[in-house]
């Protein structure tokens, strides 16, 4: 299933976050709930959500800015690199920047 993230919603998540976990969880919740799926009922993902390279870079820039401000002792953007959506250059030709392909999942 492919959904669109609204840039304003992504910006709001970063503005309201107090920790890296908050923006990462917020982005996953936004993606799944945009598809009408209750994020709190998702127990395990079968893969990472996928986003094209330009969308990933837009989120990564926000993660770096957040980390520099809130966690100056950590490597900026590393949490998103490790736990964020999957991305590759091939998706650029098939997806728009703010599209996310959701994986199958198991419920709790």
Secondary structure by P-SEA (a helix, b strand, c coil): cbbbbbaaaaaaaaaacccaaaaaaaaaaaaaaaacccccccccccccbbbcaaaaaaaaaaaaaaaaacccccccccccccccccccccccccccccbbbbcccccc
